[in-house]
Amino acid sequence: MSDEPVGVGTVIKRRVNRGGSTTEGTMEVTEFDPDSAMRVRTQDGPMTIDGWAMLEATSDDSTKLTIGANIPNLEPSMEDVIRQLMQRSALNIKSLIESET
C-alpha cells in the first residue's frame, strides 16, 4: 500500500479467488530478514492466517526454503485442501527460482 521497500509493518492489499468467489484482505509483514525469514499475518475476510518462510543455507550453492502457516479455527475438513494449496505454492516458488538459474 506504499512505495517503501518491504519490511516489518508493510501492509499488502490482496484479492484472492477461491472456488469462484473473491475475497479481499490484507497481509501485514510481522518479521522480515531478507537473508533468513519472513512472517506475515493475513486477514482474508473472517479468516486469519499466520504464515512464514524461512531460508537456511545448506551449502555454498544451495538454500533450503521452509514455508508454513497457522490458521486458527480451521475446519478439520479443510486441512487437506490447505495442504494441497501450500504444496502447489511451494512448487510454483521452486519453478520460479529454477527458471532464474
Residue pairs with C-beta under 8 A, 6 or more apart in sequence:
1 11
1 12
1 13
2 10
2 11
4 10
6 29
6 32
7 29
7 32
8 29
8 30
8 31
8 32
9 28
9 29
10 28
10 29
10 32
11 26
11 27
11 28
11 29
12 26
12 27
12 28
12 29
13 24
13 25
13 26
14 24
14 25
14 26
14 27
14 42
14 44
15 22
15 23
15 24
15 25
16 22
16 23
16 24
16 25
16 44
23 44
23 45
23 47
24 44
24 45
25 42
25 43
25 44
25 45
25 47
26 42
26 43
27 40
27 41
27 42
27 43
28 40
28 41
28 42
28 43
29 38
29 39
29 40
30 39
30 40
30 41
30 50
31 37
31 38
31 39
31 52
32 38
32 39
35 55
36 54
36 55
36 56
37 52
37 53
37 54
37 55
38 52
38 53
39 50
39 51
39 52
40 50
40 51
40 52
41 48
41 49
41 50
41 51
42 48
42 49
42 50
42 51
47 71
48 71
48 72
49 69
49 70
49 71
50 69
50 70
50 71
51 67
51 68
51 69
51 70
52 67
52 68
52 69
53 65
53 66
53 67
54 65
54 66
54 67
55 63
55 64
55 65
56 63
56 64
56 66
57 63
57 64
58 64
65 90
65 93
67 86
67 89
67 90
67 93
68 86
69 82
69 86
71 82
74 82
